[in-house]
Amino acid sequence: MALSRGRRLRPGPDYWPGFVDALSTMLLSFVFLITVFMTAQFFLSRDVTGKDAALQRLNRQIEELTSLLALEKSGKAETQSSLAALSATLEATKRQNADLADRLSAAEGAASGAGGRADETTRQLAAEKELSAKAAAQVDLLNQQIAALRSQLAAIEEALQASEARDKDSQTRIADLGQRLNVALAQKVQELARYRSDFFGRLRDILGNRPGVRIVGDRFVFQSEVLFDTGQATLNAAGKAELDKLAPAVIDLEREIPPEIAWMLRVDGHTDRRPIQSAQFPSNWELSTARAIAVVQYLIARGVEPAHLVAAGFGEFQPIDPGDSEDALRHNRRIELKLTDR
């Protein structure tokens, strides 16, 4: 306070107009960049939506082609079975015809050697000739049926080949769309990583380098003593003041991240390995979870969307310091904030 009074009493030049001009220029540039970014996000979202629709249409076409292929294969099997049966019938007819020809020759020989039975033999010969003519007609009919079946089989083969070619083409197009979709998803992940980096940088500027608040990997860590009294899950006055600084940054983040990016701010509660047994908290599980829920509820009360928050309790089972010293135990008692995808 003495230092701030000293600044107010010390006269000096007025830098305020220049600062306002610089701030206005920076604000206009930021609005322009946000406009360009939102436009790019709009076209990217429309492109990804079109790809999803095309992928669904291709999947429906593949299902239809698969059904047609199964039907054509079934027809081919039935045709082949009929062809085999007709071939067997043809062979039997041919054998019967040959047997009749042998009997006819024998009958003609018997007729020439037995004049007394000439009339009977002639009648038998005529009957056998008639039977042979019927067999020949049946053979011709079977040959026609076999030719028709072979033509049908060739058409089925051609249709199967065309279906397989269409299926291969569809698979290629699906693979290409899948690759492009993976690229788009990777871009979304990169965008979320960029927002995470900006968010943690903003938190670092807001909360400062005070003891008990630090960044560990991709998580922002509060020591439990900063937010809660020992063995309690109710935010103290200092903890509420820290979260009052945090809530506006999360609200700004909600405005900046496009709605098509599924993200959440996960609040993780951790304790040290020393067990707690009280009427309110039978174990460290309950204490760590209650503290995470308390932070989430306070942020919601400050205007943060509940859909972007999740509370999790890990008890003493995720330590960041394996030691048994008081410093190690203090490090393990913490609240972690992690910006992640949903």
VENURBEL-V846760 format. One record per run of one state. SS is the DSSP state (2 for helix, 1 for strand, 0 for the rest). FROM is the first residue (numbers start at 1). LEN is the number of residues. If there is no record, write none. Layout:
[[SS	FROM	LEN] [SS	FROM	LEN]]
//
This chain:
[[0	1	1] [2	2	8] [0	10	6] [2	16	98] [0	114	1] [2	115	93] [0	208	5] [1	213	4] [0	217	2] [1	219	5] [2	224	4] [1	228	1] [0	229	6] [1	235	1] [0	236	1] [2	237	20] [0	257	6] [1	263	8] [0	271	13] [2	284	18] [0	302	4] [2	306	3] [1	309	5] [0	314	12] [2	326	7] [0	333	1] [1	334	8] [0	342	1]]
//
